[in-house]
Amino acid sequence: MAKVAKLVYITLVTRVIVEDNLPQYEMLESVHDELKTKFSMKILNGEISENLEKITLDKVCPYGTFDSDILPDNFPACCQKCVNRVDDPQICVFFCKEGSRFTPAQ
């Protein structure tokens, strides 16, 4: 089965309480950590399909464009099947359900 790169579009919406008269940039600064937590939880709790906008074929960067598209054989099994394909070990550990502490630079 051939692999292809696809773009997945989702829209995340959450409610925050802020001061009425704050400019947008200050409002975003004031709730940054709260938004980060709420959006992360929506993704980790499987709410992606509920917020799915569309899925399209990536014509600009097809499969194989980036080195991270093809993982080395020494990556652990959870990284082999991980859809995140991130090179930052902190992000990988955060999203990896199996809790892999594997550093991609190894």
N, C-alpha and C positions, 0 to 999 in steps of 0.2 A: 504494500500500500504506500503510495507516494505521499510525502508531507507537503503542506502548503502553509503559508503565513496568512493569518486572517486578523482583521481588526475588529475588536469587540467594543461596541459603544454602550455605555451604561450611564444613566442619570441618577445621581444620588441626591436625595432631599432630606434635610433634617431641620428640626426646630431649635432655635436658640433664643435666649432672653438677653437683650442688650439695652443700653441707654438709648432713648429715643432720638437724641440729637447728634449722635456720633457720625462722623463722615465714614464712608464705606471702608476705607483702608484701616481706620482705627477700630471699627467694629470687627473686622476680620482679625486684626491683631489681638483684640480682647478675647476672642473665642477660638483662637487657632488650635489650642490643645484640645478643647472640647470637640471641635469639628473633626480633628484628626482621630480622636478616640471613637466618636460616633460613626464616622465613615468606615474606619477600620473594622469595627464590630459588625456593621452591615455586610461587609464583604466576607468576613470570617464566619458569620452566621448563615451564609448561603443565600443572601438576599439579592444576589446578582441577577438571577433569572427574573425576579420580580421587577427589576429596574432596567432590563435589557431594552435598548433602543433598536440596534441592528447589528448584524455581523456581515462584513464584506471581505472580499479577497484583497490582500495587500499587494497592490500592483506596483507601488513605489519601491518597496523593500521586500521582494519575494523571499521565500525560504532559502537560507544559505547566504543571505546578504551579510549577516553578522556572525562572528565567531561563536557567540553564545547560542546561536540556533542549533549548533551541533555540540553536545556536551562530550567531554572526554570520557573514556571508559572507566576511569577511576573515580567518578562521581558516585556517591552512594545511591541506592535504588530510589530513595524518595526524591533526590534531585533529578534523576533520570526522567521521572514522570511528572515533575513539578512544572506547572504551566507558567510560573512567574518568570523563570529564566533570568534571574537577577545575578549580577556579579558582586553585589554588596552582601557579605556574609551576615551582617546585622539584619538586613531585610529578609534574607533567606531563612535565618533562624526564626524571625518573627512570623513568617507565613508558612513555614514548613510544619505540617501537622504532626510529623514524626519527630520533630525537634532536632533535626540534624544540626550538628555544630561543625559541619564540614566547611572549610574555607575554600572557595573556588580557586584561590591562588596556589593551593597545594598540588 
